[in-house]
Amino acid sequence: MRETPLSNCEREFILNFIAQQKRLDGRNAYDYRDLRIAFGVSLGCCHVELGKTRVLAQVSCEVGEPKQTRPHDGVLYVNVELSPMACPSFEQGRQSEEGIELSRLMERCLKESRCLDMESLCIVSGEKAWHVRVDIHVLNHEGNILDCASIAAISALAHFRRPDVSVHGEEITIHTLEDRNPVPLSLHHMPLLVSFAFFSQGKFMLVDPSSKEEKVMEGKMVVGMNKHRELCTLQVTGQMLLLKEQVLRCSSIALTKVTKITELIHEALDKDKQARLKGEKHGFAMLVSGDRVTANRLPTTEVKVDTLEISDEMERSQSSSEDGESQSGNEPMEEQIVATPKESAVEILTKGVGVIGEGGTSTWLDIPQADSKQTAAKKRKHKLEKMEEGIDDEGSSEEEEKVILK
Amino acid sequence: MAAPIGRIVLPGDTFSFEQLQPPDEHKKILLGPGLREEKAEIKVLRPGILRFRKPAVYWIDCHHKRYIPAKGDSVIGIVNQKVGDIFRVDIGSSEQASLSYLSFEGSTKRNRPDVKVGDIVYSKLLVANKDMEPEIVCIDSYGRSSGMGVIRNGGFLFHTSLNLARKLLNPQCTLLKCLGNRFQFEISVGVNGRVWVKAGNDVQTIALVNSVIVSEFKDNDQIKEMCKRISKAVVRMEID
């Protein structure tokens, strides 16, 4: 599919706007777009959003022969996939010029900076070594894929854990994930790429160009750096001349950006680790955005139901019981649309069965007669609240029963 | 059971003819985009809302970004190439449309219109079918431009989804009314999802562009609120 051409009016407008030291999305010249880093459920899977540009990186490993020239080292492959999903002008299968440039730069950034300790990937010298592979998939192209991909790749490498290996003489055992905890790769530092776009013969410079700015720019400079001020990559493309001062300025800007992004990566890694330890939700669920085209379609319908006011104490115990018992039953559709005041609404269906809040029906245990309700209510309390509270509220729990029994 | 007009239908849903039309009326049913007749049934091809208009027109309103040419549509295209005596124009469809240099107002073989590569043209589709290249013109059947032609003098072009473009073209469009009360601007909207805006200055233009893009996921009250906020913000920016 052919790329949409840039019209003259867009080009003129953007150049004019940049000359006024403004950008289309309201950013300042040296601002990045919003950066979001998320990790998948599997190890070594990282999804990075830079504005609307989205990149997914997945690290995998297998055991193979090391290269003959470097028998003590493992092997690192870097692969960048530009699919038509990201941008219709990208073709499937065939690597475009842009794709080759991208993967070469990524390779230079990751391999030649020696951020990954290759020797630690060796199992038996000259015979067996880990082959680590970083697959980078561009999911959406809204400009500056490169920075986004470098963040995704390095975060994925930091997130990845390979299976543990033990060597006893001739025997090599690769332990399963259940057998032994997988080990992280040893990353020495985190090289990141920062792109600068230049306009009007290098007069104006922008960090993190969007796709429209990329189409208009005259030249581009990519600075690869880590937070220790070590320059890993430098590349200048386009038809322009740069002054020495400008290169130095770019590198100092790159440093501040890299320090900030590295912090963000560590933060995201920590958060993911904590969530995993606690067994909380992790993965990509949080990335789902709530934009809905049909958001305003169906108006909520008001349905009259029998409601009665309940005391605060009551509400507390009820709302806490909601997640316990009430989810068991499935309600029919009409029930869910019911718009009753949320804070204190109890719908009585039949004796002993009630709907609380927006959950499903809750049924109390079938213990005969008056005492039964009291014990059931107590049971709930003991289960969901602290012991001492349950004993303290002895008096008020009787008040509850009155309400329920009505 | 009657057809679920105004509700969401999904591809693969089928209706019988009786469902779409009560048996006592015998009008021709007209099927619009997203619906197809197949083996004495009507099949849904797109996910979206089933719409109906009197007397018996049915179509499906769905979220779309890719434009499919239809005869008579007014579109905004970008001139991509000059080949002999036609221009190749990108209108967002799978194939580029052709535009003859004679189909401008007042152009003759001697007097060629001043169109450069990269210019944007507001035009109407003359030929659109699945086997042929779409053809666009910038004149009506009387040979007058009637508002069509090359759009010049600055402004900004941007892309939206097709629904949003149709929403803007609705005469009762809240967004344009609200914005019109607060700003002075020119706008032209093509049904291919391209919108060109020009306001008094660049800041205003960008404010308009952003408000149009953002309005897709807002309802009318939110749009009014947003217009108020944006006009305040623009005034503040202009003072700075």
Interface residues (C-beta under 8 A of the other chain):
Chain A: M1 R2 T4 P5 L6 S7 N8 C9 E10 R11 E12 F13 N16 F17 Q20 K22 L24 G26 D291 R292 V293 T294 A295 N296 R297
Chain B: I8 I49 H63 I78 N80 D90 G92 S94 Q96 K116 G118 D119 I120 I151 G154 G155 F156 L157 F158 H159 N163 W196 D202 V203 T205 I206 V209 E216 F217 D219
